[in-house]
């Protein structure tokens, strides 16, 4: 899978160097920029990693003008865990996925998505979305899911956007995900009428027909409040073409 524009290349990671470059970008965004910490943050090596990296596919956006020897050429990442690779999902450290598992459908976990600050606001996210759509088709994925984050751990400061998501985009019963008790936070904290502060990535999922979990999880290591996004790919396909035409015009 390779997609090109004038500058960038999109493909899956091929080797250990590619993976380290993805982990370097994750460190720069999650740790250096957003303050994440925890056992997976290696400040000496400037890498962010965990045990799931070895069993996942890593969709990489590469800028060939940047130096591969310094691991700086990877400017966008999506971590993808397809069916059959692992007994558990990363998200199960935060959310109860029993309803998704019981559905019998082919699941894809999305995670660790990030884009280098120099490449935000252009075509980079559009390219990653197109690559993800190809991956979903090739692997016959029926439901995508994964955590999406608000920066910071003050739930009350996020009451209005969390409430807007809960009232307007909560997943239907058969796809409903709930947070585990040790980090659970309610989302129905205010009026249902304010989408301000909702991160752009979450809004993009919603425009493609995505849903959110019934409750959030406070991840103090990563300095975030997480919701679990769930997308039925058949529902996504119905909106996919118009979404990408619109985003292409905006870029």
Secondary structure, 3 states (H helix, E strand, C coil): CCEECCCEEEEECCCHHHHHHHHHHHHHHHHHHCCCCCCCEECCCCEECCHHHHHCEEEEEEECCCCHHHCCCEEEEEEEECCCCCCCCHHHHCEECHHHHHCCCCEEEEEEEEECHHHCCCCHHHHHHHHHHHHHHHCCCCEEEEEEEEECCCCHHHHHHHHHHHHHHECCHHHCCEECHHHEECCCCCCCCCCCCCCHHHHHHHHCCCEECCCEEEECCCCEEEEEEEEEHHHHHHHHHHHHHHHHHHC
